[in-house]
């Protein structure tokens, strides 16, 4: 599963690409915090059974925050955000919500899964697969199984098997972490690992983000000094 470092790398790319003139160290920090918030539910798993990937990985969280931000900036006569941080603050708020949803939660949905609508609907969902163009079957995707089952249980349609989206609830699904690496009572010598990157693609994402974000910070400093 992606480490917090990988989540922050994606958040940095979102910040560099979407903050525009509002990009600076303080705004970047806010976007980073938003992306890191979901991983805090690793601590929730110490008191809530299988709380990791559920308590703060629910999409209801960014939806709720987005609704409040929408109301404040669109319908309130005096926007609380705009009154304190002007239009730049509004932009930072929306990019932070996107960072929470995409870098914080969405990235995990494509890696082992998250409890998308917890606690309203207790079910972990994972999107994993591929999209390809086949000379026999045309466009084939294996993220979601859209095939029709036949009477004997075989699926009809393309040659690739569909992806299983629902992967269990908090009653039968456990995600280990460095904070809570073992389901139930832990042995005395339990190993705790805190990953940084788990694949070459993740390393590439981290390095690319460092280059892009670093370049934006240097550019912003040069413009500020000129």
C-alpha positions as CSV (number, residue, x, y, z in Angstrom):
1,X,0.0,0.0,0.0
2,X,1.2,3.6,-0.6
3,X,3.1,5.2,2.3
4,X,2.4,8.7,3.6
5,X,5.5,9.8,1.5
6,X,3.8,8.6,-1.7
7,X,0.5,10.3,-0.7
8,X,2.4,13.6,-0.1
9,X,4.2,13.2,-3.5
10,X,0.8,13.1,-5.3
11,X,-0.5,16.0,-3.1
12,X,2.6,18.1,-4.1
13,X,1.8,17.6,-7.8
14,X,-1.8,18.7,-7.2
15,X,-0.6,21.7,-5.3
16,X,2.0,22.7,-8.0
17,X,-0.5,22.2,-10.8
18,X,-3.6,23.8,-9.3
19,X,-2.7,26.4,-6.7
20,X,-1.5,28.9,-9.3
21,X,-0.5,32.3,-7.8
22,X,-1.5,31.0,-4.4
23,X,1.4,28.5,-4.3
24,X,3.8,29.1,-1.5
25,X,5.2,27.1,1.4
26,X,2.2,27.7,3.7
27,X,-0.3,26.7,1.1
28,X,1.8,23.6,0.2
29,X,1.8,22.7,3.9
30,X,-2.0,22.9,4.0
31,X,-2.4,20.6,1.0
32,X,0.1,18.2,2.5
33,X,-1.8,18.0,5.8
34,X,-5.0,17.3,3.9
35,X,-3.4,14.4,2.1
36,X,-1.9,13.0,5.3
37,X,-5.2,13.1,7.3
38,X,-6.6,9.7,6.2
39,X,-3.5,7.8,7.3
40,X,-4.2,8.9,10.9
41,X,-6.9,6.3,11.1
42,X,-4.1,3.8,11.6
43,X,-4.3,5.0,15.2
44,X,-8.1,4.6,15.2
45,X,-7.6,0.9,14.6
46,X,-6.2,0.6,18.1
47,X,-9.6,1.3,19.6
48,X,-12.0,0.6,16.6
49,X,-11.9,-2.9,15.1
50,X,-10.4,-2.6,11.6
51,X,-10.7,1.2,11.8
52,X,-7.7,1.7,9.5
53,X,-8.7,2.4,5.9
54,X,-12.2,3.1,7.2
55,X,-12.6,5.9,9.8
56,X,-10.8,8.6,7.8
57,X,-10.8,7.0,4.4
58,X,-14.5,7.5,3.8
59,X,-15.3,9.7,0.9
60,X,-18.1,11.2,3.1
61,X,-15.3,13.3,4.7
62,X,-14.2,15.3,1.6
63,X,-17.9,15.5,0.6
64,X,-18.9,17.0,3.9
65,X,-15.9,19.4,3.9
66,X,-16.6,20.3,0.3
67,X,-20.3,21.1,1.1
68,X,-19.3,23.4,3.9
69,X,-16.7,25.1,1.7
70,X,-19.2,25.5,-1.1
71,X,-21.8,27.0,1.2
72,X,-19.3,29.4,2.8
73,X,-17.8,30.6,-0.5
74,X,-21.0,30.6,-2.6
75,X,-24.0,31.3,-0.5
76,X,-22.8,33.2,2.7
77,X,-23.0,36.9,2.4
78,X,-19.6,37.2,4.1
79,X,-17.4,34.2,3.5
80,X,-15.4,33.1,6.5
81,X,-12.6,31.8,4.3
82,X,-12.5,34.7,2.0
83,X,-12.6,37.2,4.8
84,X,-9.5,35.8,6.4
85,X,-7.4,34.6,3.4
86,X,-9.0,36.4,0.4
87,X,-9.5,34.5,-2.9
88,X,-6.2,32.7,-2.5
89,X,-7.5,31.1,0.7
90,X,-10.5,29.8,-1.3
91,X,-8.3,28.3,-3.9
92,X,-6.1,26.6,-1.2
93,X,-9.2,25.3,0.5
94,X,-10.5,23.6,-2.7
95,X,-7.1,22.2,-3.7
96,X,-6.8,20.8,-0.2
97,X,-10.2,19.1,-0.5
98,X,-9.1,17.6,-3.8
99,X,-5.8,16.5,-2.1
100,X,-7.8,14.8,0.7
101,X,-10.0,13.0,-1.8
102,X,-7.5,12.1,-4.5
103,X,-4.0,11.9,-2.9
104,X,-5.2,10.9,0.6
105,X,-8.1,8.5,-0.1
106,X,-8.2,7.8,-3.9
107,X,-4.7,6.5,-4.1
108,X,-5.5,3.9,-1.4
109,X,-8.7,2.9,-3.3
110,X,-6.5,1.6,-6.1
111,X,-4.2,-0.2,-3.7
112,X,-5.9,-2.8,-1.4
113,X,-9.1,-0.7,-1.0
114,X,-10.9,1.7,1.3
115,X,-14.2,1.7,3.2
116,X,-15.7,4.3,0.8
117,X,-18.9,5.2,2.7
118,X,-18.0,4.3,6.2
119,X,-19.9,4.4,8.7
120,X,-23.1,4.7,6.6
121,X,-22.2,1.6,4.5
122,X,-19.5,-0.7,6.0
123,X,-17.8,-2.2,2.9
124,X,-14.3,-1.9,1.6
125,X,-14.0,-1.3,-2.1
126,X,-10.9,-1.7,-4.3
127,X,-10.4,-0.7,-7.9
128,X,-7.6,-2.6,-9.5
129,X,-7.1,-3.9,-13.0
130,X,-6.2,-2.6,-16.5
131,X,-7.7,-1.1,-19.6
132,X,-6.5,-2.4,-23.0
133,X,-7.4,-2.5,-26.6
134,X,-7.7,-6.0,-28.0
135,X,-7.9,-7.0,-31.7
136,X,-10.3,-9.7,-30.6
137,X,-12.4,-8.1,-27.8
138,X,-12.1,-4.4,-28.5
139,X,-11.7,-2.2,-25.4
140,X,-11.4,-4.3,-22.3
141,X,-11.3,-3.1,-18.7
142,X,-10.8,-5.3,-15.7
143,X,-11.4,-2.7,-12.9
144,X,-15.1,-3.5,-12.5
145,X,-16.7,-6.8,-13.5
146,X,-19.5,-5.9,-16.0
147,X,-19.9,-9.3,-17.5
148,X,-23.1,-11.4,-17.2
149,X,-22.8,-14.7,-15.4
150,X,-24.1,-17.8,-17.2
151,X,-26.0,-20.6,-15.6
152,X,-22.9,-22.7,-14.9
153,X,-21.1,-19.7,-13.3
154,X,-18.9,-18.8,-16.3
155,X,-18.9,-15.2,-17.4
156,X,-19.8,-14.1,-20.8
157,X,-18.1,-11.3,-22.7
158,X,-14.4,-10.5,-23.2
159,X,-11.5,-12.7,-22.5
160,X,-10.2,-10.8,-19.4
161,X,-11.7,-11.5,-16.0
162,X,-13.4,-8.6,-14.2
163,X,-12.1,-7.0,-11.0
164,X,-13.8,-7.8,-7.7
165,X,-14.7,-4.3,-6.3
166,X,-16.2,-5.2,-2.9
167,X,-13.5,-6.8,-0.7
168,X,-15.2,-7.2,2.7
169,X,-16.3,-5.1,5.7
170,X,-14.6,-4.2,9.0
171,X,-15.9,-7.6,10.3
172,X,-13.7,-9.6,8.0
173,X,-11.1,-7.2,6.5
174,X,-8.0,-6.0,8.3
175,X,-5.3,-3.7,7.0
176,X,-2.0,-3.8,8.9
177,X,0.2,-0.7,9.6
178,X,3.2,0.1,11.5
179,X,1.0,1.4,14.3
180,X,-1.3,-1.7,14.4
181,X,0.6,-4.5,12.4
182,X,-1.3,-7.5,13.9
183,X,-5.0,-8.3,14.0
184,X,-6.1,-8.9,17.6
185,X,-3.5,-9.4,20.3
186,X,0.0,-8.7,19.1
187,X,2.9,-11.0,20.0
188,X,5.7,-9.5,22.1
189,X,8.2,-9.5,19.3
190,X,5.8,-8.2,16.5
191,X,7.6,-6.4,13.7
192,X,6.5,-2.9,12.9
193,X,7.4,-1.6,9.4
194,X,6.9,1.9,8.1
195,X,7.2,1.8,4.3
196,X,8.6,4.7,2.3
197,X,8.2,3.4,-1.3
198,X,7.2,-0.1,-2.3
199,X,7.8,0.0,-6.1
200,X,9.7,1.7,-8.8
201,X,6.6,3.5,-9.9
202,X,6.1,4.9,-6.4
203,X,9.8,6.0,-6.3
204,X,9.4,7.7,-9.7
205,X,6.3,9.5,-8.4
206,X,8.2,10.8,-5.3
207,X,11.2,11.9,-7.3
208,X,9.0,13.6,-9.9
209,X,7.0,15.4,-7.2
210,X,10.2,16.6,-5.5
211,X,11.5,18.0,-8.8
212,X,8.2,19.7,-9.7
213,X,7.4,21.1,-6.2
214,X,11.0,22.2,-5.7
215,X,11.0,24.0,-9.1
216,X,7.8,25.8,-8.2
217,X,9.2,26.9,-4.8
218,X,12.4,28.2,-6.5
219,X,10.3,30.0,-9.1
220,X,8.1,31.5,-6.5
221,X,11.1,32.7,-4.5
222,X,12.7,34.3,-7.6
223,X,9.5,36.1,-8.5
224,X,9.2,37.3,-4.9
225,X,12.7,38.8,-4.9
226,X,12.3,40.5,-8.3
